[in-house]
């Protein structure tokens, strides 16, 4: 399995005193896995971070 993550861009917004980050992640299978189920991924998250509901894609 090939897994990747990128920080595409980030900037500080002084009007709201926040740093905005655009990140991308994903994975690809390079061989058929031994067990075939539904893919899932887990991500650790700091409670101080917030997802912008106006800019959320999946």
N, C-alpha and C positions, 0 to 999 in steps of 0.2 A: 504494500500500500504506500502510496505517495501522499503526504500531507503537506499543506502549505499555508502560510499566513503572511500577510503584508500589512503594513501601515501605509495606505495610499497617500494620505495627506493629513496634516494637523495644523491648527492655528489657534492662537489665543484671541478671544473676543473680549476686549476690555469693557464693552458696554454691559456685559452680564457677568464679567469676572469668571469666565470659563474657558477651558481649552477644548476645542472640538477636534475629534479624531475620526477619520474614515478608515476602517480596517476591513480586510477581506480574508476569508479563510475557506478552505475546501479540501477535498481529498479525492483521489482517483485510485482505482484498483488496477495494478499492472498484471495480476494473475487472478484466476478464479480462487476465492478463499476456500478453505477446507470445509467451512460451514457457511451456508448461505441463509442469512436472515435479513432483516431490515437494518440498514446502516443507521447509526446514531453517533452523536458526538457530545461530549461534555466540555463545558468551559468554566473555568474558575472566574469569579466575578467579585470585585470590590464593591461593597455597598455604597461607597461614595460616588460611584460612576452611575450615570443615567443614560438610557437610550432615548434619543430624540424621536418622539412619535411622529414628527413631520418628515423625518428622513430615515426611514427604516425599510430595508429591503432584505429579502431572503430568497 
